[in-house]
Amino acid sequence: MTRIDRAEAIARAWRRERPDLDPSSIGVVTRVWHLAKVFGDERRRLLAEKDIEPSLMNLLGTLRRSGEPYALTTRELADRDAVTPAAISQRLTRAEKKGWVTREPAGGRSVLVRLTDTGREVVDDTAGAIFDCEDDLLRALPPERRELLAELLRDLCLDLDDGSPVGQVGD
């Protein structure tokens, strides 16, 4: 007997009840929703274990990926994280209190945010734990199938992109 997942059961029920509809999108969309929940829950669990808020991990990750000297203006951080300057300011206050970042004037009204050595250690350790965990979650897919799935999802994301900036190549 072939196993079916929740998405297949839902699609079959729609085909039975409404044969005039094409529920084939369920095979992708419902599975993506399910995986997003599983992956999101697991990442939140891991970050909670490490006592790091997801928004602060995003901030630290953005600074770390920017390359040496691991510093960006508040405007660059807001643009790359696709959040408001007010949200960045709140995150920076919390990260500063933990000793993970510093702020310094950068001319005019600009403020430069710099990742501290402690912040770099935190983000490096946490990123390693996240990648290990996510690798384990993807264990059912061999490398070539992961690459294919990544390519297909990238194509869909690019097609649906609303045109907002998502950072630089390599971010």
N, CA, C and O atoms as a DFTB+ gen file, in Angstrom:
684 C
 N C O
     1  1       0.832      -1.188       0.000
     2  2       0.000       0.000       0.000
     3  2       0.879       1.255       0.000
     4  3       1.821       1.359       0.785
     5  1       0.570       2.184      -0.866
     6  2       1.326       3.429      -0.979
     7  2       0.872       4.403       0.101
     8  3      -0.323       4.609       0.314
     9  1       1.852       4.995       0.775
    10  2       1.537       6.000       1.793
    11  2       1.145       7.296       1.116
    12  3       1.707       7.661       0.084
    13  1       0.181       7.991       1.698
    14  2      -0.162       9.321       1.203
    15  2      -0.046      10.304       2.359
    16  3      -0.270       9.957       3.519
    17  1       0.303      11.520       2.021
    18  2       0.410      12.547       3.050
    19  2      -0.879      13.371       3.080
    20  3      -1.806      13.133       2.307
    21  1      -0.910      14.332       3.983
    22  2      -2.100      15.175       4.180
    23  2      -2.486      15.903       2.887
    24  3      -3.668      16.000       2.557
    25  1      -1.490      16.412       2.161
    26  2      -1.786      17.152       0.923
    27  2      -2.471      16.247      -0.094
    28  3      -3.438      16.662      -0.733
    29  1      -1.991      15.033      -0.251
    30  2      -2.607      14.107      -1.196
    31  2      -4.026      13.747      -0.770
    32  3      -4.925      13.656      -1.606
    33  1      -4.226      13.541       0.537
    34  2      -5.570      13.224       1.034
    35  2      -6.546      14.378       0.749
    36  3      -7.692      14.152       0.361
    37  1      -6.077      15.598       0.946
    38  2      -6.928      16.771       0.683
    39  2      -7.236      16.866      -0.810
    40  3      -8.389      17.070      -1.192
    41  1      -6.213      16.719      -1.656
    42  2      -6.421      16.801      -3.110
    43  2      -7.395      15.718      -3.576
    44  3      -8.280      15.992      -4.386
    45  1      -7.240      14.497      -3.074
    46  2      -8.151      13.414      -3.460
    47  2      -9.591      13.727      -3.053
    48  3     -10.528      13.471      -3.809
    49  1      -9.754      14.276      -1.865
    50  2     -11.102      14.615      -1.404
    51  2     -11.725      15.689      -2.289
    52  3     -12.908      15.602      -2.617
    53  1     -10.949      16.704      -2.683
    54  2     -11.470      17.741      -3.572
    55  2     -11.811      17.160      -4.950
    56  3     -12.825      17.520      -5.547
    57  1     -10.969      16.272      -5.441
    58  2     -11.269      15.646      -6.742
    59  2     -12.572      14.850      -6.679
    60  3     -13.355      14.857      -7.629
    61  1     -12.798      14.171      -5.568
    62  2     -14.014      13.394      -5.389
    63  2     -15.239      14.320      -5.277
    64  3     -16.260      14.092      -5.926
    65  1     -15.120      15.355      -4.454
    66  2     -16.257      16.227      -4.171
    67  2     -16.515      17.272      -5.250
    68  3     -17.658      17.663      -5.484
    69  1     -15.448      17.721      -5.905
    70  2     -15.583      18.756      -6.934
    71  2     -14.708      18.400      -8.127
    72  3     -13.663      19.018      -8.331
    73  1     -15.122      17.401      -8.927
    74  2     -14.301      16.992     -10.067
    75  2     -14.128      18.091     -11.113
    76  3     -13.282      17.970     -11.998
    77  1     -14.910      19.148     -11.022
    78  2     -14.796      20.266     -11.954
    79  2     -13.627      21.194     -11.610
    80  3     -13.267      22.052     -12.415
    81  1     -13.031      21.032     -10.423
    82  2     -11.908      21.867      -9.996
    83  2     -10.587      21.118     -10.171
    84  3     -10.544      19.888     -10.150
    85  1      -9.517      21.887     -10.343
    86  2      -8.180      21.296     -10.426
    87  2      -7.435      21.616      -9.138
    88  3      -6.918      22.722      -8.983
    89  1      -7.375      20.663      -8.214
    90  2      -6.699      20.919      -6.935
    91  2      -5.207      20.590      -6.954
    92  3      -4.615      20.387      -5.894
    93  1      -4.592      20.533      -8.126
    94  2      -3.186      20.119      -8.198
    95  2      -2.247      21.069      -7.444
    96  3      -1.171      20.655      -7.012
    97  1      -2.641      22.330      -7.284
    98  2      -1.775      23.269      -6.546
    99  2      -1.579      22.825      -5.099
   100  3      -0.581      23.181      -4.473
   101  1      -2.518      22.056      -4.569
   102  2      -2.410      21.578      -3.192
   103  2      -1.119      20.781      -3.005
   104  3      -0.496      20.833      -1.945
   105  1      -0.726      20.045      -4.042
   106  2       0.486      19.236      -3.956
   107  2       1.726      20.056      -3.669
   108  3       2.688      19.551      -3.091
   109  1       1.710      21.314      -4.068
   110  2       2.847      22.195      -3.790
   111  2       2.540      23.095      -2.594
   112  3       3.284      23.103      -1.614
   113  1       1.461      23.841      -2.672
   114  2       1.186      24.883      -1.673
   115  2       0.975      24.305      -0.277
   116  3       1.564      24.793       0.687
   117  1       0.152      23.282      -0.157
   118  2      -0.091      22.706       1.167
   119  2       1.189      22.109       1.743
   120  3       1.447      22.223       2.941
   121  1       1.980      21.479       0.900
   122  2       3.247      20.921       1.388
   123  2       4.226      22.031       1.792
   124  3       4.932      21.900       2.791
   125  1       4.269      23.107       1.028
   126  2       5.143      24.224       1.398
   127  2       4.687      24.806       2.735
   128  3       5.523      25.084       3.595
   129  1       3.390      24.995       2.928
   130  2       2.885      25.498       4.218
   131  2       3.281      24.569       5.354
   132  3       3.747      25.010       6.404
   133  1       3.088      23.282       5.127
   134  2       3.432      22.310       6.171
   135  2       4.922      22.369       6.500
   136  3       5.304      22.414       7.669
   137  1       5.756      22.368       5.469
   138  2       7.199      22.422       5.696
   139  2       7.618      23.738       6.352
   140  3       8.501      23.746       7.210
   141  1       6.998      24.839       5.959
   142  2       7.319      26.132       6.572
   143  2       7.033      26.085       8.070
   144  3       7.808      26.610       8.870
   145  1       5.934      25.465       8.444
   146  2       5.609      25.345       9.864
   147  2       6.624      24.464      10.573
   148  3       7.123      24.834      11.636
   149  1       6.936      23.315      10.009
   150  2       7.902      22.403      10.632
   151  2       9.264      23.087      10.767
   152  3       9.862      23.075      11.842
   153  1       9.752      23.681       9.675
   154  2      11.066      24.323       9.708
   155  2      11.066      25.530      10.659
   156  3      12.013      25.731      11.419
   157  1       9.999      26.323      10.605
   158  2       9.908      27.496      11.478
   159  2       9.856      27.112      12.942
   160  3      10.537      27.712      13.774
   161  1       9.040      26.101      13.260
   162  2       8.955      25.638      14.652
   163  2      10.308      25.143      15.142
   164  3      10.707      25.435      16.269
   165  1      11.011      24.398      14.304
   166  2      12.304      23.852      14.702
   167  2      13.332      24.963      14.902
   168  3      14.121      24.918      15.846
   169  1      13.325      25.956      14.017
   170  2      14.277      27.064      14.181
   171  2      13.955      27.867      15.444
   172  3      14.859      28.239      16.191
   173  1      12.664      28.132      15.682
   174  2      12.297      28.866      16.895
   175  2      12.703      28.083      18.150
   176  3      13.155      28.677      19.129
   177  1      12.543      26.752      18.126
   178  2      12.933      25.923      19.262
   179  2      14.437      26.038      19.504
   180  3      14.882      26.227      20.636
   181  1      15.209      25.922      18.430
   182  2      16.662      26.000      18.551
   183  2      17.090      27.370      19.071
   184  3      17.942      27.452      19.956
   185  1      16.518      28.436      18.541
   186  2      16.872      29.783      18.989
   187  2      16.461      30.005      20.441
   188  3      17.181      30.658      21.195
   189  1      15.307      29.465      20.837
   190  2      14.871      29.594      22.231
   191  2      15.851      28.886      23.160
   192  3      16.158      29.391      24.239
   193  1      16.341      27.725      22.747
   194  2      17.349      27.002      23.537
   195  2      18.587      27.856      23.744
   196  3      19.217      27.805      24.801
   197  1      18.935      28.640      22.735
   198  2      20.131      29.478      22.799
   199  2      19.815      30.881      23.329
   200  3      20.698      31.735      23.414
   201  1      18.545      31.109      23.685
   202  2      18.086      32.395      24.218
   203  2      18.366      33.556      23.252
   204  3      18.848      34.621      23.641
   205  1      18.042      33.302      21.979
   206  2      18.219      34.330      20.951
   207  2      16.884      34.540      20.245
   208  3      16.276      33.591      19.750
   209  1      16.439      35.782      20.204
   210  2      15.211      36.103      19.475
   211  2      15.471      35.947      17.975
   212  3      16.555      36.292      17.505
   213  1      14.491      35.431      17.209
   214  2      14.682      35.312      15.755
   215  2      15.065      36.634      15.091
   216  3      15.905      36.656      14.192
   217  1      14.450      37.735      15.530
   218  2      14.759      39.018      14.896
   219  2      16.207      39.440      15.168
   220  3      16.838      40.070      14.319
   221  1      16.732      39.095      16.344
   222  2      18.134      39.425      16.633
   223  2      19.078      38.522      15.847
   224  3      20.151      38.956      15.429
   225  1      18.682      37.273      15.645
   226  2      19.507      36.391      14.812
   227  2      19.555      36.920      13.387
   228  3      20.604      36.878      12.746
   229  1      18.413      37.423      12.880
   230  2      18.411      38.031      11.544
   231  2      19.376      39.213      11.482
   232  3      20.133      39.357      10.522
   233  1      19.344      40.044      12.500
   234  2      20.224      41.203      12.555
   235  2      21.692      40.772      12.566
   236  3      22.495      41.275      11.779
   237  1      22.037      39.847      13.451
   238  2      23.415      39.374      13.539
   239  2      23.855      38.695      12.244
   240  3      24.974      38.899      11.774
   241  1      22.966      37.891      11.677
   242  2      23.282      37.203      10.427
   243  2      23.523      38.174       9.284
   244  3      24.425      37.977       8.469
   245  1      22.720      39.212       9.229
   246  2      22.895      40.220       8.179
   247  2      24.253      40.899       8.308
   248  3      24.953      41.095       7.314
   249  1      24.621      41.255       9.532
   250  2      25.926      41.878       9.741
   251  2      27.058      40.905       9.410
   252  3      28.041      41.293       8.778
   253  1      26.930      39.665       9.827
   254  2      27.990      38.671       9.592
   255  2      28.179      38.407       8.105
   256  3      29.308      38.308       7.623
   257  1      27.072      38.295       7.381
   258  2      27.157      38.025       5.939
   259  2      27.665      39.219       5.147
   260  3      28.053      39.070       3.988
   261  1      27.671      40.397       5.749
   262  2      28.134      41.587       5.026
   263  2      29.639      41.548       4.790
   264  3      30.153      42.306       3.968
   265  1      30.347      40.679       5.494
   266  2      31.793      40.576       5.339
   267  2      32.518      41.600       6.204
   268  3      31.918      42.526       6.749
   269  1      33.825      41.400       6.310
   270  2      34.606      42.324       7.133
   271  2      34.461      43.727       6.602
   272  3      34.499      43.927       5.387
   273  1      34.301      44.686       7.452
   274  2      34.462      44.707       8.900
   275  2      33.175      44.388       9.687
   276  3      33.065      44.750      10.859
   277  1      32.210      43.718       9.055
   278  2      30.948      43.337       9.694
   279  2      30.227      44.562      10.248
   280  3      29.869      44.623      11.424
   281  1      30.027      45.531       9.365
   282  2      29.396      46.791       9.756
   283  2      28.523      47.289       8.611
   284  3      28.908      47.230       7.443
   285  1      27.349      47.775       8.967
   286  2      26.415      48.363       8.004
   287  2      25.730      49.551       8.657
   288  3      25.656      49.642       9.882
   289  1      25.231      50.455       7.833
   290  2      24.438      51.555       8.385
   291  2      23.060      51.016       8.772
   292  3      22.642      49.946       8.328
   293  1      22.377      51.782       9.604
   294  2      21.025      51.362       9.998
   295  2      20.115      51.291       8.773
   296  3      19.232      50.436       8.717
   297  1      20.308      52.149       7.816
   298  2      19.514      52.133       6.570
   299  2      19.771      50.833       5.794
   300  3      18.834      50.193       5.317
   301  1      21.048      50.453       5.674
   302  2      21.390      49.205       4.975
   303  2      20.792      47.996       5.692
   304  3      20.299      47.072       5.045
   305  1      20.834      48.001       7.018
   306  2      20.240      46.900       7.779
   307  2      18.736      46.812       7.543
   308  3      18.198      45.727       7.326
   309  1      18.067      47.947       7.584
   310  2      16.619      47.963       7.364
   311  2      16.284      47.463       5.962
   312  3      15.349      46.682       5.787
   313  1      17.039      47.907       4.973
   314  2      16.795      47.478       3.591
   315  2      17.033      45.975       3.424
   316  3      16.219      45.276       2.820
   317  1      18.135      45.491       3.953
   318  2      18.467      44.070       3.778
   319  2      17.538      43.142       4.555
   320  3      17.270      42.024       4.115
   321  1      17.051      43.593       5.699
   322  2      16.128      42.773       6.483
   323  2      14.673      43.050       6.127
   324  3      13.766      42.417       6.668
   325  1      14.447      44.008       5.207
   326  2      13.102      44.379       4.757
   327  2      12.193      44.716       5.939
   328  3      11.060      44.241       6.023
   329  1      12.714      45.550       6.854
   330  2      11.928      46.029       7.994
   331  2      12.081      47.540       8.084
   332  3      12.910      48.136       7.396
   333  1      11.282      48.141       8.929
   334  2      11.315      49.592       9.084
   335  2      12.536      50.016       9.900
   336  3      13.080      49.225      10.670
   337  1      12.961      51.265       9.727
   338  2      14.049      51.769      10.568
   339  2      13.712      51.687      12.059
   340  3      14.600      51.461      12.880
   341  1      12.447      51.868      12.412
   342  2      12.050      51.765      13.823
   343  2      12.271      50.347      14.352
   344  3      12.723      50.167      15.483
   345  1      11.953      49.350      13.538
   346  2      12.171      47.961      13.953
   347  2      13.660      47.694      14.141
   348  3      14.058      47.025      15.095
   349  1      14.475      48.211      13.242
   350  2      15.926      48.038      13.366
   351  2      16.415      48.703      14.641
   352  3      17.242      48.136      15.356
   353  1      15.923      49.882      14.932
   354  2      16.343      50.599      16.131
   355  2      16.027      49.794      17.393
   356  3      16.853      49.715      18.304
   357  1      14.848      49.203      17.447
   358  2      14.472      48.383      18.605
   359  2      15.381      47.159      18.724
   360  3      15.821      46.810      19.820
   361  1      15.654      46.522      17.609
   362  2      16.532      45.349      17.617
   363  2      17.937      45.732      18.072
   364  3      18.569      45.021      18.853
   365  1      18.413      46.868      17.569
   366  2      19.759      47.305      17.929
   367  2      19.886      47.585      19.417
   368  3      20.911      47.275      20.025
   369  1      18.863      48.160      19.997
   370  2      18.887      48.431      21.432
   371  2      19.045      47.134      22.215
   372  3      19.844      47.061      23.149
   373  1      18.283      46.111      21.834
   374  2      18.367      44.819      22.529
   375  2      19.723      44.153      22.279
   376  3      20.306      43.579      23.199
   377  1      20.227      44.222      21.052
   378  2      21.512      43.600      20.724
   379  2      22.667      44.332      21.415
   380  3      23.635      43.705      21.845
   381  1      22.561      45.648      21.517
   382  2      23.600      46.426      22.218
   383  2      23.672      46.038      23.686
   384  3      24.760      45.889      24.242
   385  1      22.503      45.875      24.317
   386  2      22.468      45.499      25.734
   387  2      23.139      44.155      25.976
   388  3      23.677      43.914      27.056
   389  1      23.111      43.281      24.977
   390  2      23.747      41.964      25.099
   391  2      25.232      42.012      24.719
   392  3      25.950      41.025      24.878
   393  1      25.682      43.160      24.221
   394  2      27.083      43.297      23.832
   395  2      27.402      42.705      22.470
   396  3      28.560      42.410      22.177
   397  1      26.381      42.529      21.634
   398  2      26.570      41.891      20.334
   399  2      26.880      42.887      19.219
   400  3      27.476      42.515      18.208
   401  1      26.481      44.150      19.394
   402  2      26.736      45.178      18.381
   403  2      27.076      46.490      19.073
   404  3      26.786      46.690      20.253
   405  1      27.699      47.376      18.306
   406  2      27.918      48.755      18.755
   407  2      27.379      49.675      17.669
   408  3      27.276      49.296      16.502
   409  1      27.040      50.888      18.078
   410  2      26.604      51.914      17.122
   411  2      27.561      53.089      17.218
   412  3      28.017      53.458      18.300
   413  1      27.854      53.671      16.054
   414  2      28.722      54.849      16.033
   415  2      28.271      55.770      14.906
   416  3      27.755      55.311      13.887
   417  1      28.471      57.085      15.097
   418  2      28.105      58.024      14.037
   419  2      28.908      57.737      12.770
   420  3      30.083      57.374      12.829
   421  1      28.244      57.908      11.622
   422  2      28.924      57.649      10.351
   423  2      28.793      58.835       9.412
   424  3      28.842      58.678       8.192
   425  1      28.628      60.017       9.978
   426  2      28.518      61.223       9.162
   427  2      27.071      61.581       8.888
   428  3      26.263      60.727       8.524
   429  1      26.755      62.849       9.066
   430  2      25.373      63.289       8.868
   431  2      24.468      62.612       9.881
   432  3      24.785      62.545      11.069
   433  1      23.338      62.109       9.401
   434  2      22.399      61.426      10.293
   435  2      22.612      59.918      10.274
   436  3      21.849      59.171      10.886
   437  1      23.631      59.480       9.583
   438  2      23.880      58.055       9.414
   439  2      24.541      57.451      10.653
   440  3      25.386      58.073      11.296
   441  1      24.130      56.216      10.967
   442  2      24.692      55.485      12.100
   443  2      25.236      54.162      11.576
   444  3      24.560      53.449      10.834
   445  1      26.470      53.844      11.974
   446  2      27.091      52.594      11.574
   447  2      26.941      51.586      12.710
   448  3      27.236      51.877      13.869
   449  1      26.477      50.401      12.348
   450  2      26.308      49.311      13.317
   451  2      27.397      48.299      13.045
   452  3      27.584      47.848      11.915
   453  1      28.124      47.946      14.112
   454  2      29.252      47.026      13.966
   455  2      29.033      45.804      14.857
   456  3      28.647      45.927      16.019
   457  1      29.284      44.637      14.294
   458  2      29.214      43.378      15.031
   459  2      30.426      43.291      15.959
   460  3      31.558      43.481      15.515
   461  1      30.199      43.006      17.239
   462  2      31.317      42.852      18.177
   463  2      31.877      41.429      18.066
   464  3      31.279      40.564      17.426
   465  1      33.024      41.202      18.693
   466  2      33.590      39.847      18.713
   467  2      32.614      38.871      19.371
   468  3      32.457      37.739      18.915
   469  1      31.964      39.316      20.439
   470  2      30.981      38.462      21.114
   471  2      29.807      38.172      20.193
   472  3      29.336      37.038      20.114
   473  1      29.340      39.191      19.502
   474  2      28.242      38.999      18.552
   475  2      28.624      38.038      17.440
   476  3      27.815      37.220      17.002
   477  1      29.858      38.147      16.992
   478  2      30.328      37.238      15.929
   479  2      30.364      35.798      16.436
   480  3      29.969      34.883      15.714
   481  1      30.826      35.587      17.649
   482  2      30.839      34.237      18.221
   483  2      29.419      33.677      18.331
   484  3      29.175      32.514      18.010
   485  1      28.499      34.507      18.782
   486  2      27.103      34.080      18.936
   487  2      26.512      33.692      17.585
   488  3      25.913      32.625      17.455
   489  1      26.674      34.543      16.587
   490  2      26.075      34.264      15.279
   491  2      26.738      33.067      14.614
   492  3      26.055      32.264      13.978
   493  1      28.055      32.930      14.747
   494  2      28.733      31.786      14.137
   495  2      28.284      30.477      14.775
   496  3      28.003      29.506      14.072
   497  1      28.217      30.448      16.095
   498  2      27.773      29.250      16.805
   499  2      26.321      28.909      16.448
   500  3      25.992      27.753      16.185
   501  1      25.478      29.911      16.442
   502  2      24.062      29.680      16.176
   503  2      23.830      29.284      14.727
   504  3      23.039      28.380      14.456
   505  1      24.501      29.940      13.797
   506  2      24.342      29.572      12.385
   507  2      24.770      28.125      12.167
   508  3      24.104      27.387      11.441
   509  1      25.870      27.714      12.785
   510  2      26.310      26.330      12.663
   511  2      25.259      25.357      13.182
   512  3      25.000      24.325      12.563
   513  1      24.659      25.688      14.316
   514  2      23.617      24.828      14.885
   515  2      22.384      24.786      13.977
   516  3      21.780      23.728      13.805
   517  1      22.011      25.923      13.401
   518  2      20.856      25.981      12.493
   519  2      21.119      25.118      11.263
   520  3      20.272      24.316      10.868
   521  1      22.293      25.283      10.662
   522  2      22.593      24.525       9.436
   523  2      22.630      23.023       9.708
   524  3      22.162      22.230       8.891
   525  1      23.185      22.632      10.856
   526  2      23.194      21.208      11.215
   527  2      21.774      20.677      11.391
   528  3      21.442      19.592      10.912
   529  1      20.952      21.445      12.075
   530  2      19.565      21.044      12.319
   531  2      18.797      20.936      11.006
   532  3      18.080      19.961      10.779
   533  1      18.948      21.929      10.149
   534  2      18.218      21.918       8.878
   535  2      18.719      20.818       7.957
   536  3      17.941      20.237       7.201
   537  1      19.999      20.530       8.014
   538  2      20.535      19.422       7.245
   539  2      19.879      18.119       7.699
   540  3      19.541      17.268       6.875
   541  1      19.703      17.970       8.995
   542  2      19.040      16.780       9.531
   543  2      17.577      16.717       9.081
   544  3      17.075      15.640       8.758
   545  1      16.897      17.857       9.059
   546  2      15.496      17.885       8.618
   547  2      15.360      17.482       7.147
   548  3      14.324      16.960       6.736
   549  1      16.405      17.725       6.363
   550  2      16.376      17.404       4.934
   551  2      16.987      16.035       4.617
   552  3      17.227      15.716       3.453
   553  1      17.234      15.243       5.635
   554  2      17.939      13.962       5.467
   555  2      17.273      13.011       4.475
   556  3      17.955      12.156       3.910
   557  1      15.967      13.130       4.246
   558  2      15.277      12.232       3.318
   559  2      15.654      12.496       1.864
   560  3      15.413      11.660       0.994
   561  1      16.251      13.669       1.601
   562  2      16.608      14.021       0.225
   563  2      18.111      13.936       0.017
   564  3      18.865      14.598       0.729
   565  1      18.567      13.130      -0.951
   566  2      20.000      13.112      -1.261
   567  2      20.409      14.458      -1.880
   568  3      19.552      15.201      -2.358
   569  1      21.701      14.772      -1.873
   570  2      22.169      16.090      -2.343
   571  2      21.618      16.529      -3.698
   572  3      21.230      17.687      -3.851
   573  1      21.574      15.628      -4.689
   574  2      21.108      16.046      -6.019
   575  2      19.620      16.414      -6.005
   576  3      19.201      17.287      -6.766
   577  1      18.828      15.777      -5.168
   578  2      17.405      16.126      -5.088
   579  2      17.213      17.428      -4.321
   580  3      16.302      18.198      -4.624
   581  1      18.067      17.681      -3.326
   582  2      18.018      18.956      -2.609
   583  2      18.323      20.097      -3.574
   584  3      17.649      21.127      -3.565
   585  1      19.346      19.903      -4.409
   586  2      19.709      20.939      -5.378
   587  2      18.570      21.200      -6.345
   588  3      18.278      22.355      -6.656
   589  1      17.920      20.148      -6.826
   590  2      16.794      20.308      -7.736
   591  2      15.651      21.051      -7.043
   592  3      15.074      21.975      -7.617
   593  1      15.328      20.656      -5.829
   594  2      14.259      21.334      -5.091
   595  2      14.617      22.798      -4.876
   596  3      13.763      23.669      -5.038
   597  1      15.859      23.083      -4.515
   598  2      16.288      24.470      -4.306
   599  2      16.137      25.291      -5.587
   600  3      15.704      26.442      -5.544
   601  1      16.496      24.693      -6.725
   602  2      16.362      25.398      -8.007
   603  2      14.895      25.678      -8.326
   604  3      14.552      26.781      -8.752
   605  1      14.042      24.698      -8.126
   606  2      12.614      24.876      -8.418
   607  2      12.000      25.942      -7.513
   608  3      11.228      26.785      -7.970
   609  1      12.345      25.899      -6.238
   610  2      11.817      26.904      -5.310
   611  2      12.351      28.297      -5.640
   612  3      11.617      29.281      -5.541
   613  1      13.629      28.387      -6.033
   614  2      14.191      29.681      -6.443
   615  2      13.418      30.240      -7.635
   616  3      13.059      31.418      -7.652
   617  1      13.161      29.384      -8.641
   618  2      12.419      29.835      -9.818
   619  2      11.049      30.375      -9.435
   620  3      10.624      31.417      -9.934
   621  1      10.362      29.669      -8.551
   622  2       9.041      30.112      -8.113
   623  2       9.135      31.416      -7.333
   624  3       8.331      32.326      -7.537
   625  1      10.115      31.506      -6.441
   626  2      10.294      32.743      -5.668
   627  2      10.582      33.935      -6.579
   628  3      10.016      35.012      -6.391
   629  1      11.454      33.746      -7.556
   630  2      11.775      34.841      -8.473
   631  2      10.558      35.263      -9.282
   632  3      10.359      36.452      -9.529
   633  1       9.749      34.305      -9.692
   634  2       8.551      34.620     -10.453
   635  2       7.534      35.389      -9.616
   636  3       6.836      36.266     -10.126
   637  1       7.454      35.058      -8.335
   638  2       6.466      35.693      -7.461
   639  2       7.000      36.925      -6.748
   640  3       6.244      37.614      -6.063
   641  1       8.297      37.216      -6.897
   642  2       8.927      38.343      -6.225
   643  2       8.197      39.634      -6.552
   644  3       7.856      39.906      -7.703
   645  1       7.966      40.420      -5.510
   646  2       7.261      41.684      -5.702
   647  2       8.181      42.826      -6.104
   648  3       7.739      43.968      -6.228
   649  1       9.449      42.525      -6.307
   650  2      10.391      43.549      -6.730
   651  2      11.092      44.261      -5.592
   652  3      11.934      45.125      -5.840
   653  1      10.767      43.920      -4.331
   654  2      11.432      44.575      -3.222
   655  2      12.849      44.053      -3.096
   656  3      13.115      42.899      -3.434
   657  1      13.769      44.889      -2.611
   658  2      15.161      44.456      -2.515
   659  2      15.308      43.348      -1.469
   660  3      14.663      43.375      -0.421
   661  1      16.163      42.384      -1.772
   662  2      16.393      41.283      -0.849
   663  2      17.866      41.173      -0.462
   664  3      18.288      40.156       0.087
   665  1      18.622      42.179      -0.736
   666  2      20.042      42.132      -0.399
   667  2      20.876      41.932      -1.640
   668  3      20.375      41.925      -2.764
   669  1      22.148      41.773      -1.409
   670  2      23.086      41.623      -2.501
   671  2      23.316      40.149      -2.795
   672  3      23.007      39.287      -1.972
   673  1      23.849      39.871      -3.948
   674  2      24.215      38.505      -4.286
   675  2      25.162      38.003      -3.209
   676  3      26.107      38.696      -2.833
   677  1      24.912      36.817      -2.722
   678  2      25.742      36.251      -1.658
   679  2      25.184      36.466      -0.283
   680  3      25.690      35.889       0.680
   681  1      24.153      37.280      -0.152
   682  2      23.535      37.493       1.170
   683  2      22.699      36.306       1.554
   684  3      22.100      36.295       2.630
